[in-house]
């Protein structure tokens, strides 16, 4: 099995509410935990980062921007895996560590135990590295980013460093495709399970970049119960490149 496969046929796209329902059914009806889904998301993000950096991340400088929600938790999983692969990883939090609770807080605790460098974001931070992983907001966005997430988005865009976004560029509405100010301008976006409606519009290309879809282990029966017909997208690889 290759790390990344190509897919050029049409795929169904989910609204934000449909993706929330997929997550709910997976956890409540199927029994796949948030921890498992987060692990899958972060593992695939780390794999994509390695591929985009030429297949070897040894000593590469990786900056992970991690919000307090589940998207941030996935970013911290990616940070752990990349650190294990000998990348020079730094994690930047949007607020005090004690504000990271539940599963994201658990992931942060692992990074602390591994002595991965963790910093709380400050204004006027200069971001320097080989790649920035945007795991600030995800599909839970409601309106334009504010406060420290907005500051980090602006810093990332101004850095000149390539950016990979997890699930959606922070600042993009995954249903309407509205590009708020500020919004991450990614070189590539790794979305989860299926493309989101807001990612596939023509205007979104400027912030989404190349689009990849990653397998988080959604059973076909979940989509079928929602009346969504989905092809066997991940038969050849767990990450699929769907748009340049």
TORLUM-317007 format. One line per field, with one value per residue (C-alpha): residue number from 1; chain; z, y, x. Coordinates in Angstrom, 3 decimals. Layout:
lose c(NUM;...)
dogu c(A;...)
z c(Z;...)
y c(Y;...)
x c(X;...)
END
This chain:
lose c(1;2;3;4;5;6;7;8;9;10;11;12;13;14;15;16;17;18;19;20;21;22;23;24;25;26;27;28;29;30;31;32;33;34;35;36;37;38;39;40;41;42;43;44;45;46;47;48;49;50;51;52;53;54;55;56;57;58;59;60;61;62;63;64;65;66;67;68;69;70;71;72;73;74;75;76;77;78;79;80;81;82;83;84;85;86;87;88;89;90;91;92;93;94;95;96;97;98;99;100;101;102;103;104;105;106;107;108;109;110;111;112;113;114;115;116;117;118;119;120;121;122;123;124;125;126;127;128;129;130;131;132;133;134;135;136;137;138;139;140;141;142;143;144;145;146;147;148;149;150;151;152;153;154;155;156;157;158;159;160;161;162;163;164;165;166;167;168;169;170;171;172;173;174;175;176;177;178;179;180;181;182;183;184;185;186;187;188;189;190;191;192;193;194;195;196;197;198;199;200;201;202;203;204;205;206;207;208;209;210;211;212;213;214;215;216;217;218;219;220;221;222;223;224;225;226;227;228;229;230;231;232;233;234;235;236;237;238;239;240;241;242;243;244)
dogu c(A;A;A;A;A;A;A;A;A;A;A;A;A;A;A;A;A;A;A;A;A;A;A;A;A;A;A;A;A;A;A;A;A;A;A;A;A;A;A;A;A;A;A;A;A;A;A;A;A;A;A;A;A;A;A;A;A;A;A;A;A;A;A;A;A;A;A;A;A;A;A;A;A;A;A;A;A;A;A;A;A;A;A;A;A;A;A;A;A;A;A;A;A;A;A;A;A;A;A;A;A;A;A;A;A;A;A;A;A;A;A;A;A;A;A;A;A;A;A;A;A;A;A;A;A;A;A;A;A;A;A;A;A;A;A;A;A;A;A;A;A;A;A;A;A;A;A;A;A;A;A;A;A;A;A;A;A;A;A;A;A;A;A;A;A;A;A;A;A;A;A;A;A;A;A;A;A;A;A;A;A;A;A;A;A;A;A;A;A;A;A;A;A;A;A;A;A;A;A;A;A;A;A;A;A;A;A;A;A;A;A;A;A;A;A;A;A;A;A;A;A;A;A;A;A;A;A;A;A;A;A;A;A;A;A;A;A;A;A;A;A;A;A;A)
z c(0.000;-0.942;1.526;-0.713;-3.617;-6.336;-6.895;-9.712;-9.764;-8.104;-4.379;-2.187;0.106;3.619;5.347;8.827;10.335;8.375;9.620;13.180;12.646;11.271;14.383;16.652;15.037;15.103;18.823;20.127;17.808;16.494;19.534;17.803;20.350;19.855;20.962;18.096;15.518;16.813;16.628;13.015;12.081;13.662;12.248;8.741;9.166;10.260;7.268;4.863;6.412;5.949;2.328;1.600;3.163;0.849;2.816;5.753;8.613;10.534;12.008;10.051;12.007;12.477;14.158;15.292;16.007;18.361;19.390;22.462;20.564;18.868;15.856;18.194;19.683;16.232;15.692;18.939;17.839;14.671;16.824;18.854;15.792;14.047;17.214;17.273;13.691;14.892;13.630;15.650;16.757;18.615;19.692;20.128;22.231;21.907;25.681;29.026;29.159;31.899;29.376;27.365;28.760;27.912;24.966;23.756;27.317;27.404;24.209;25.655;28.722;26.516;24.809;28.188;29.290;26.083;26.711;23.347;23.440;24.136;24.113;24.831;21.957;22.341;20.203;17.573;17.502;14.546;13.176;11.550;10.378;7.496;7.847;9.945;10.817;11.268;13.891;15.371;14.687;12.253;11.386;14.684;13.345;14.003;12.529;12.014;14.214;17.135;19.812;19.834;17.106;14.780;15.788;15.024;11.660;10.709;11.915;9.960;6.752;7.166;7.905;4.363;5.724;3.959;5.826;6.002;7.417;9.329;8.177;7.016;6.953;10.149;9.149;6.386;6.964;5.987;4.846;3.170;1.938;3.493;3.850;6.990;7.843;8.886;7.297;6.968;3.429;3.180;0.669;1.235;3.388;4.822;5.439;7.281;6.106;3.103;1.599;3.226;1.027;1.893;0.789;-2.771;-4.093;-6.570;-4.204;-1.474;-3.599;-2.612;1.046;0.817;-1.632;-2.684;-1.127;0.499;2.281;5.132;6.476;10.093;9.948;9.182;8.420;5.087;7.036;8.632;5.273;3.973;6.908;5.955;2.331;1.107;-1.470;-0.967;-3.155;-1.661;-1.437;0.720;-0.933;-2.024;0.666;3.827;2.365;-1.023;-3.102;-4.637;-6.051;-7.075)
y c(0.000;3.429;6.312;8.546;7.612;9.757;10.176;12.240;11.148;13.164;12.717;13.681;16.644;17.056;20.102;20.924;19.554;16.316;15.894;16.456;13.715;11.377;11.980;11.467;8.165;6.877;7.561;6.851;4.111;2.410;2.841;4.424;6.863;10.458;9.366;6.857;9.390;11.979;9.466;8.665;12.355;13.232;10.194;11.075;14.729;13.661;11.333;14.085;16.477;13.879;13.335;17.082;17.448;14.877;11.679;12.381;14.820;14.270;17.639;19.430;22.312;21.711;24.242;22.974;25.621;23.843;25.213;24.053;21.882;18.517;19.964;21.024;17.544;16.070;18.523;17.407;13.761;14.809;16.623;13.468;11.298;13.789;14.146;10.370;10.568;12.979;16.210;19.351;19.983;22.995;23.293;26.708;26.915;29.618;29.976;28.615;24.831;24.481;25.587;22.412;19.819;16.432;14.632;17.624;18.057;14.383;14.791;17.839;15.813;13.216;15.901;17.290;13.821;13.519;16.942;18.264;22.065;23.771;27.513;29.753;32.130;35.738;38.737;39.588;36.003;35.250;31.751;30.163;26.590;24.168;23.619;24.956;22.635;24.560;22.799;25.881;25.663;23.022;22.672;24.217;27.734;30.245;33.630;35.211;34.068;36.386;36.871;34.734;32.297;35.294;36.518;33.121;32.926;36.299;35.264;32.015;33.746;36.360;33.808;32.618;29.041;26.389;25.630;22.369;22.683;19.946;19.397;23.023;26.176;28.062;30.913;29.067;28.148;24.484;24.769;28.166;28.525;32.000;33.077;35.155;37.674;36.360;32.911;30.511;30.316;26.719;25.029;21.922;20.847;17.379;17.028;14.065;11.356;13.267;16.731;19.474;21.607;24.801;23.353;22.521;25.854;27.754;30.692;28.391;27.199;30.287;29.207;25.404;24.733;21.109;18.984;15.600;13.348;11.027;7.885;8.187;4.780;5.817;2.607;2.687;1.984;5.448;7.166;4.760;5.566;9.251;8.525;9.355;7.063;6.925;4.976;2.802;5.817;4.370;0.973;1.800;4.197;5.920;9.362;10.342;13.355;14.662;18.100;20.006)
x c(0.000;1.336;1.314;-0.818;-3.079;-4.631;-8.390;-9.801;-13.466;-16.213;-16.734;-19.690;-19.005;-20.371;-21.777;-20.550;-23.767;-23.415;-19.839;-21.011;-23.596;-20.928;-18.825;-21.852;-22.853;-19.297;-18.963;-22.467;-23.710;-20.563;-18.319;-15.318;-13.939;-12.862;-9.394;-9.241;-10.422;-7.957;-5.123;-5.999;-6.212;-2.880;-1.115;-2.213;-1.239;2.238;2.494;1.457;3.968;6.709;5.721;5.613;9.080;10.597;10.031;12.361;11.710;14.944;15.993;13.257;11.733;8.019;5.721;2.317;-0.324;-2.737;-6.115;-8.024;-10.516;-10.358;-8.542;-5.760;-5.703;-5.135;-2.311;-0.692;-0.885;0.965;3.526;4.152;4.653;6.915;8.995;9.342;10.622;13.343;11.818;12.539;8.953;7.592;3.955;2.365;-0.802;-3.437;-3.757;-2.571;-2.056;-4.687;-7.324;-6.679;-9.061;-10.574;-8.955;-6.866;-5.616;-4.686;-2.660;-0.932;-0.004;1.699;3.776;4.788;5.899;7.943;9.548;8.405;8.894;5.553;4.987;2.041;1.406;2.467;1.749;4.353;5.662;7.925;7.355;10.401;10.650;10.322;6.576;3.700;0.818;-2.421;-4.538;-6.173;-9.900;-11.280;-14.958;-16.132;-15.505;-18.297;-17.497;-14.089;-11.201;-10.531;-7.900;-4.786;-5.960;-6.297;-2.853;-1.304;-3.063;-1.619;1.842;1.716;0.662;3.396;6.120;6.765;6.803;4.719;1.501;-0.455;-3.975;-5.783;-9.394;-9.808;-7.714;-8.486;-10.765;-12.665;-16.333;-16.597;-20.221;-20.553;-16.987;-16.801;-13.179;-13.011;-10.324;-7.899;-7.731;-4.842;-3.494;-2.370;-0.135;-2.259;-5.203;-5.768;-9.485;-10.971;-13.392;-14.800;-14.348;-16.379;-18.636;-16.778;-13.430;-14.359;-15.669;-13.521;-12.954;-11.641;-8.720;-6.750;-6.683;-7.111;-4.285;-3.975;-6.705;-6.164;-8.674;-7.674;-9.335;-10.511;-12.235;-15.823;-17.766;-19.691;-22.895;-22.669;-22.849;-25.496;-27.784;-27.485;-28.341;-24.835;-23.250;-19.496;-17.041;-14.325;-12.062;-9.295;-8.887;-5.321;-4.108;-5.277;-4.561;-5.951;-4.947;-8.172;-7.292;-4.184)
END
